[in-house]
Amino acid sequence: MESQDFKHFPDLKSMFPTADLICDDRVVFNIKGNKFRLIVGVDFSRQIAFVKWFGRHKDYDKIKPSEVKHEYPPC
């Protein structure tokens, strides 16, 4: 993604057809045949993305994708 210039979600979707827009700034990616999900916060104007959540599809069904926050592991 670093080498790309995604101005809007349709630009990203053209490269990642399985990506879905969850809300204004969140995108979910299906990974490994939909076995895993990746939720990314995207700021198209600043060209940055933040990993919000990554996990198995069955665990994705237990969360609220539009509200989940990245949690740092305990030190």
MOMOHU-V557536 format. One line per field, one symbol per residue. phi: phi as a letter, one per 30 degrees, with the letter a starting at -180 (. if undefined). A space follows every 10 residues. Layout:
BEGIN
phi=???
END
This chain:
BEGIN
phi=.edcbddbee dddddbdddb ddaebbbccd bhiidbbbcb dbcddcibbb dcabadedde dcccedcdcd cdddd
END
